[in-house]
Amino acid sequence: MNRYCAAIFLMFCTLTSRVSAMEEHEPNYIFFQAEQFEYRNQEGRDSLKWDAQGWYGGDYNKLWLKTEGEKPAGDKVEKAEIQALLSHMVTDFFDVQAGLRYDPEPNPRRSYAVLGLQGLAPYYFETDAALFLSNKGDLSARFTAEYELLLTQKLILQPAMEINLAAQDVKALGIGAGVTDIELGLRLRYEIRREFAPYVGVNWERKLGQTADLARRDGEDTEIPSLVAGIRLWF
């Protein structure tokens, strides 16, 4: 793990210097957002979930750092991933991204090359699509979309969706070829300040196809509904 962390840190430093060189005449900024930092009540299998990202750069080129994961209550971290990406603006609303991803959990650990597209789709849907090629040659993809519905100036309803796909079976990670799982969420937040907003909501995860078959074989749940409460913050 330390070897992979050192490699990601080295890439982060290299890309930072590259972004700075490319943006000599463009002001650079730093942005960080914890989209989800929440406690999930899951009928006896409660957990802490995080999903955060930040970037350094200007309008055209940015260095992104993303992380997400889940830790069951009273147990060790079950899922975790870190991405270090370099992005370039290709339209007024979309950036193409490329870089590395490392998953310290679950075992066996994996590292990935990443190619993605992130931005604001028509009708103000925030989208993020990415392809992942692992160090074992496994190809997978992820698509996420979110929408913000302003009920008042401070009260916002946010539906969200995530779909994961795999090109082949990866039985060591409990993954089957095809659409592996889908996650749907609905969160209602109150912006005390735009940078700080507590929220409550519901979330639903469902494993599909061969991935669901592998989960049943191992005695795992294929469907997980949960109530959530958390904080969204950015600076």
Residue pairs with C-beta under 8 A, 6 or more apart in sequence:
1 104
1 109
4 102
4 104
4 109
4 111
5 102
5 104
7 100
7 102
7 111
8 82
8 84
8 100
8 102
11 84
11 99
11 100
12 63
12 65
12 84
15 63
15 84
15 86
15 99
16 56
16 63
18 86
19 28
19 56
19 57
19 61
19 62
19 63
19 86
20 28
22 60
22 61
23 57
23 58
23 60
23 61
26 58
26 59
26 60
27 58
28 56
28 57
28 58
29 56
29 57
29 58
30 54
30 55
30 56
31 54
31 55
31 56
31 234
31 235
32 52
32 53
32 54
32 234
32 235
33 52
33 53
33 54
33 232
33 233
33 234
34 50
34 51
34 52
34 231
34 232
34 233
34 234
35 51
35 52
35 53
35 232
36 49
36 50
36 51
36 52
36 68
36 230
36 232
37 49
37 50
37 51
37 52
37 230
37 231
37 232
37 233
38 48
38 49
38 50
38 199
38 228
38 229
38 230
38 231
39 46
39 47
39 48
39 49
39 228
39 229
39 230
40 46
40 47
40 48
40 49
40 203
40 226
40 227
40 228
41 226
41 227
41 228
42 224
42 225
42 226
43 225
43 226
45 72
45 221
45 224
46 72
46 73
47 70
47 71
47 72
47 73
47 78
48 70
48 71
48 73
49 68
49 69
49 70
49 228
49 230
50 67
50 68
50 69
50 70
51 67
51 68
52 66
52 67
52 68
53 64
53 65
53 66
53 67
54 64
54 65
55 62
55 63
55 64
55 65
55 87
56 62
56 63
57 63
57 87
59 89
60 88
60 89
61 86
61 87
61 88
61 89
62 86
62 87
62 95
63 84
63 85
63 86
63 87
64 83
64 84
64 85
64 86
64 87
64 97
64 99
65 82
65 83
65 84
65 85
66 81
66 82
66 83
66 85
67 80
67 81
67 82
67 83
68 80
68 81
69 77
69 78
69 79
69 80
69 81
69 105
70 77
70 78
70 79
70 80
71 77
71 78
72 78
76 105
77 104
77 105
78 105
78 106
79 103
79 105
79 106
80 103
80 104
80 105
81 101
81 102
81 103
81 104
82 101
82 102
82 103
82 104
83 99
83 100
83 101
83 102
83 114
84 99
84 100
85 97
85 98
85 99
85 100
85 114
85 116
86 97
86 98
86 99
87 95
87 96
87 97
87 98
87 118
88 95
88 96
89 95
90 96
91 119
93 119
93 120
93 121
94 117
94 118
94 119
94 120
95 117
95 118
95 119
96 115
96 116
96 117
97 114
97 115
97 116
97 117
97 118
97 130
98 113
98 114
98 115
98 116
99 113
99 114
100 111
100 112
100 113
100 114
101 111
101 112
101 113
101 114
101 132
102 109
102 110
102 111
102 112
103 109
103 110
103 111
103 112
106 173
108 172
108 173
110 134
110 135
110 136
110 138
110 173
111 134
111 135
112 132
112 133
112 134
112 135
113 132
113 133
114 130
114 131
114 132
115 130
115 131
116 128
116 129
116 130
116 131
117 127
117 128
117 129
117 130
118 127
118 128
118 129
119 126
119 127
120 126
120 127
121 127
121 145
123 147
124 147
124 148
125 145
125 146
125 147
126 145
126 146
126 147
126 148
127 143
127 144
127 145
127 146
128 142
128 143
128 144
128 145
129 141
129 142
129 143
129 144
130 141
130 142
131 139
131 140
131 141
132 139
132 140
132 141
132 142
133 139
134 140
134 170
136 170
138 166
138 167
138 168
138 170
139 166
139 167
139 168
140 164
140 165
140 166
140 167
140 175
140 180
141 164
141 165
141 166
142 162
142 163
142 164
142 165
143 162
143 163
144 160
144 161
144 162
144 163
145 160
145 161
146 158
146 159
146 160
146 161
147 158
147 159
147 160
148 156
148 157
148 158
149 156
149 157
149 158
149 159
150 156
151 157
154 190
154 191
154 192
155 188
155 189
155 190
155 191
156 188
156 189
156 191
156 197
157 186
157 187
157 188
158 185
158 186
158 187
158 188
158 189
158 199
158 201
159 184
159 185
159 186
160 183
160 184
160 185
160 186
160 187
161 182
161 183
161 184
161 185
162 182
162 183
163 179
163 181
163 182
163 183
164 179
164 180
164 181
164 182
165 178
165 179
165 180
166 175
166 176
166 177
166 178
166 180
166 211
167 177
168 177
169 175
169 176
169 177
169 210
171 214
174 211
174 214
174 215
174 218
174 220
175 211
175 214
176 209
176 210
176 211
176 212
176 213
176 214
177 209
177 210
178 208
178 209
178 210
178 211
179 208
179 209
180 207
180 208
180 209
180 211
181 205
181 206
181 207
181 208
181 211
182 205
182 206
182 208
183 203
183 204
183 205
183 206
184 203
184 204
185 201
185 202
185 203
185 204
185 228
186 201
186 202
186 203
187 199
187 200
187 201
187 228
188 199
188 200
188 201
189 197
189 198
189 199
189 232
190 197
190 198
190 199
191 197
192 198
194 234
195 233
195 234
195 235
196 231
196 232
196 233
197 231
197 232
197 233
198 229
198 230
198 231
198 232
199 228
199 229
199 230
199 231
199 232
200 227
200 228
200 229
201 227
201 228
201 229
202 225
202 226
202 227
202 228
203 225
203 226
203 227
203 228
204 223
204 224
204 225
204 226
205 223
205 224
205 225
205 226
206 212
206 222
206 223
206 224
207 215
207 222
207 223
212 222
215 221
215 222
216 222
